[in-house]
Amino acid sequence: MPDWNNAPKQWDWLAQDEDGSWYWYSVKPTPGIGGGVWRSHSTKQKFACRTEPNPDWLDTLQKRPKQQG
């Protein structure tokens, strides 16, 4: 999974597609109609990394953790 320390500023969402691709999002994405992917306008998502495919991709959406202190 990508490290939040590498997330672009103002990109407060992270999710993994079924094929293992992780993306940063500047707006909250929604599950794709056909399944297997998270969707957002292309200017609102950036590729983060790829890991193993994940059949539980719907459980990967997360919001940037609040900074401590």
Backbone as a printed PyTorch tensor [residue, N CA C, xyz], in Angstrom:
tensor([[[  0.8520,  -1.1800,   0.0000],
         [  0.0000,   0.0000,   0.0000],
         [  0.8950,   1.2390,   0.0000]],

        [[  0.4860,   2.2630,  -0.7120],
         [  1.2730,   3.5050,  -0.7370],
         [  1.3570,   4.1480,   0.6490]],

        [[  2.4250,   4.8890,   0.8490],
         [  2.6630,   5.5990,   2.1020],
         [  2.0500,   6.9950,   1.9940]],

        [[  1.2470,   7.3630,   2.9820],
         [  0.6070,   8.6840,   2.9580],
         [  1.6350,   9.8130,   2.9300]],

        [[  2.8440,   9.5730,   3.3770],
         [  3.8790,  10.6050,   3.3110],
         [  4.2380,  10.9620,   1.8750]],

        [[  3.8960,  10.0960,   0.9300],
         [  4.1640,  10.3430,  -0.4850],
         [  2.9640,  10.9090,  -1.2370]],

        [[  1.8640,  11.0980,  -0.5490],
         [  0.6560,  11.6050,  -1.1990],
         [  0.8200,  13.0680,  -1.5830]],

        [[  0.3570,  13.4360,  -2.7820],
         [  0.4010,  14.8510,  -3.1570],
         [ -0.4650,  15.6730,  -2.1920]],

        [[ -0.0620,  16.9050,  -1.9400],
         [ -0.8630,  17.7820,  -1.0780],
         [ -2.2460,  17.9640,  -1.7000]],

        [[ -3.2420,  18.0180,  -0.8520],
         [ -4.6420,  18.2010,  -1.2360],
         [ -5.2490,  16.9700,  -1.9100]],

        [[ -4.5380,  15.8680,  -1.9520],
         [ -5.0690,  14.6100,  -2.4920],
         [ -5.3560,  13.7240,  -1.2820]],

        [[ -6.6010,  13.7870,  -0.8210],
         [ -6.9480,  13.2390,   0.4800],
         [ -7.6150,  11.8690,   0.4660]],

        [[ -7.6210,  11.2070,  -0.6860],
         [ -8.2330,   9.8810,  -0.7770],
         [ -7.2710,   8.9150,  -1.4510]],

        [[ -7.3650,   7.6510,  -1.0660],
         [ -6.5410,   6.5890,  -1.6340],
         [ -7.4110,   5.3540,  -1.7780]],

        [[ -7.2710,   4.6490,  -2.9050],
         [ -8.0230,   3.4090,  -3.0960],
         [ -7.2890,   2.5170,  -4.0930]],

        [[ -7.5590,   1.2310,  -3.9840],
         [ -6.9550,   0.2340,  -4.8640],
         [ -8.0200,  -0.3650,  -5.7700]],

        [[ -7.7000,  -0.4860,  -7.0530],
         [ -8.5750,  -1.1760,  -7.9900],
         [ -8.3590,  -2.6840,  -7.8640]],

        [[ -9.2740,  -3.4420,  -8.4000],
         [ -9.2050,  -4.9000,  -8.3130],
         [ -7.9100,  -5.4620,  -8.9210]],

        [[ -7.3700,  -4.7900,  -9.9470],
         [ -6.1530,  -5.2830, -10.6090],
         [ -4.8730,  -4.9990,  -9.8160]],

        [[ -4.9940,  -4.3390,  -8.6670],
         [ -3.8440,  -4.0450,  -7.8200],
         [ -3.3300,  -2.6230,  -7.9400]],

        [[ -3.8750,  -1.8210,  -8.8520],
         [ -3.4490,  -0.4290,  -9.0330],
         [ -4.0030,   0.4450,  -7.9170]],

        [[ -3.1160,   1.2420,  -7.3130],
         [ -3.5010,   2.2050,  -6.2810],
         [ -3.4840,   3.6020,  -6.8900]],

        [[ -4.4500,   4.4310,  -6.4930],
         [ -4.5260,   5.8070,  -6.9760],
         [ -4.7840,   6.7600,  -5.8180]],

        [[ -4.1720,   7.9360,  -5.9060],
         [ -4.4990,   9.0670,  -5.0370],
         [ -5.6550,   9.7950,  -5.7090]],

        [[ -6.5480,  10.3660,  -4.9130],
         [ -7.6950,  11.1190,  -5.4380],
         [ -7.8050,  12.4600,  -4.7110]],

        [[ -8.1170,  13.4950,  -5.4650],
         [ -8.3250,  14.8050,  -4.8480],
         [ -9.7870,  15.0150,  -4.4600]],

        [[-10.6560,  14.1370,  -4.9160],
         [-12.0650,  14.1100,  -4.5050],
         [-12.4060,  12.6530,  -4.1860]],

        [[-13.4210,  12.4420,  -3.3960],
         [-13.8000,  11.0790,  -3.0290],
         [-14.2740,  10.3230,  -4.2770]],

        [[-13.6270,   9.1980,  -4.6140],
         [-14.0470,   8.4290,  -5.7820],
         [-15.2640,   7.5660,  -5.4680]],

        [[-15.8640,   7.0290,  -6.5130],
         [-16.9870,   6.1180,  -6.3680],
         [-16.6630,   4.8210,  -7.1060]],

        [[-17.2630,   3.7140,  -6.6910],
         [-17.0270,   2.4630,  -7.4050],
         [-17.5270,   2.5670,  -8.8440]],

        [[-16.7600,   2.0200,  -9.7790],
         [-17.1580,   2.0360, -11.1770],
         [-18.3860,   1.1760, -11.4090]],

        [[-19.2190,   1.5670, -12.3480],
         [-20.4650,   0.8560, -12.6420],
         [-20.2030,  -0.5970, -13.0100]],

        [[-19.1460,  -0.8520, -13.7910],
         [-18.8410,  -2.2120, -14.2200],
         [-18.1200,  -3.0310, -13.1680]],

        [[-17.7180,  -2.4030, -12.0600],
         [-17.0000,  -3.0970, -10.9970],
         [-15.5030,  -3.1360, -11.2300]],

        [[-14.7710,  -3.3890, -10.1760],
         [-13.3360,  -3.5800, -10.2550],
         [-12.4840,  -2.3320, -10.1770]],

        [[-13.0890,  -1.1590, -10.2710],
         [-12.3090,   0.0810, -10.2630],
         [-13.0370,   1.1800,  -9.4940]],

        [[-12.2270,   2.1130,  -8.9960],
         [-12.7460,   3.3440,  -8.4120],
         [-12.7190,   4.4060,  -9.5000]],

        [[-13.6880,   5.2830,  -9.5090],
         [-13.7940,   6.2920, -10.5510],
         [-13.8200,   7.7090,  -9.9970]],

        [[-13.1490,   8.5710, -10.7420],
         [-13.1340,  10.0030, -10.5040],
         [-12.7120,  10.6260, -11.8200]],

        [[-12.9640,  11.9090, -12.0210],
         [-12.5010,  12.5630, -13.2390],
         [-10.9970,  12.3620, -13.3600]],

        [[-10.5010,  12.1630, -14.5600],
         [ -9.0850,  11.8320, -14.7560],
         [ -8.1370,  12.8850, -14.1930]],

        [[ -8.5680,  14.1380, -14.1130],
         [ -7.6980,  15.1710, -13.5370],
         [ -7.6960,  15.1190, -12.0100]],

        [[ -8.5400,  14.2960, -11.4400],
         [ -8.6810,  14.2010,  -9.9870],
         [ -8.0890,  12.9110,  -9.4370]],

        [[ -7.3510,  12.1600, -10.2660],
         [ -6.7140,  10.9380,  -9.7910],
         [ -5.3000,  10.8450, -10.3340]],

        [[ -4.4180,  10.2700,  -9.5000],
         [ -3.0140,  10.0860,  -9.8810],
         [ -2.5960,   8.6870,  -9.4790]],

        [[ -1.9100,   7.9990, -10.3750],
         [ -1.4120,   6.6650, -10.0890],
         [ -0.4100,   6.7310,  -8.9370]],

        [[ -0.5300,   5.8050,  -7.9900],
         [  0.3750,   5.7550,  -6.8350],
         [  1.3540,   4.5870,  -6.9520]],

        [[  0.8410,   3.3760,  -7.1700],
         [  1.6910,   2.1960,  -7.3200],
         [  0.8070,   1.0040,  -7.6790]],

        [[  1.4450,  -0.1310,  -7.8880],
         [  0.6990,  -1.3600,  -8.1610],
         [  1.1930,  -2.4420,  -7.2110]],

        [[  0.2430,  -3.1790,  -6.6420],
         [  0.5560,  -4.3180,  -5.7940],
         [ -0.2490,  -5.5060,  -6.3250]],

        [[ -0.3730,  -6.5370,  -5.5400],
         [ -1.1070,  -7.7290,  -5.9690],
         [ -2.5820,  -7.3990,  -6.2160]],

        [[ -3.2150,  -8.0640,  -7.2010],
         [ -4.6580,  -7.8900,  -7.3960],
         [ -5.4100,  -8.1590,  -6.0930]],

        [[ -6.5450,  -7.4980,  -5.9360],
         [ -7.2720,  -7.5680,  -4.6750],
         [ -8.7660,  -7.7600,  -4.9310]],

        [[ -9.3140,  -8.9560,  -4.6680],
         [-10.7540,  -9.1560,  -4.8580],
         [-11.5940,  -8.3480,  -3.8640]],

        [[-10.9690,  -7.8530,  -2.7890],
         [-11.6760,  -7.0310,  -1.7960],
         [-11.4140,  -5.5420,  -2.0090]],

        [[-11.2290,  -5.1390,  -3.2610],
         [-10.8910,  -3.7520,  -3.6030],
         [-11.8970,  -2.7440,  -3.0540]],

        [[-13.1570,  -3.1230,  -2.9090],
         [-14.1650,  -2.1840,  -2.3870],
         [-13.8930,  -1.7670,  -0.9450]],

        [[-13.0630,  -2.5340,  -0.2510],
         [-12.7470,  -2.2360,   1.1520],
         [-11.4960,  -1.3810,   1.3110]],

        [[-10.9280,  -0.8930,   0.2170],
         [ -9.6470,  -0.1910,   0.3060],
         [ -9.7440,   1.3310,   0.3620]],

        [[-10.8910,   1.9050,   0.1120],
         [-11.0080,   3.3660,   0.1150],
         [-10.6810,   3.9170,   1.4990]],

        [[ -9.7870,   4.8950,   1.5250],
         [ -9.4480,   5.5320,   2.7940],
         [ -9.1840,   7.0150,   2.6100]],

        [[ -9.4900,   7.7580,   3.6540],
         [ -9.2490,   9.1940,   3.6810],
         [ -7.9250,   9.4430,   4.3780]],

        [[ -7.2470,  10.4990,   3.9660],
         [ -5.9430,  10.8480,   4.5610],
         [ -6.0930,  10.9300,   6.0810]],

        [[ -5.1840,  10.2860,   6.7990],
         [ -5.2340,  10.3750,   8.2680],
         [ -4.9710,  11.8120,   8.7280]],

        [[ -5.6150,  12.1820,   9.8250],
         [ -5.3620,  13.5140,  10.3890],
         [ -3.9720,  13.5490,  10.9690]],

        [[ -3.3090,  14.6700,  10.7880],
         [ -1.9490,  14.8280,  11.3270],
         [ -2.0090,  14.9440,  12.8400]],

        [[ -1.0660,  14.3240,  13.4950],
         [ -0.9780,  14.3950,  14.9590],
         [ -0.2630,  15.6950,  15.3640]],

        [[ -0.7150,  16.2530,  16.4750],
         [ -0.0290,  17.4100,  17.0260],
         [ -0.5440,  18.6950,  16.6370]]])
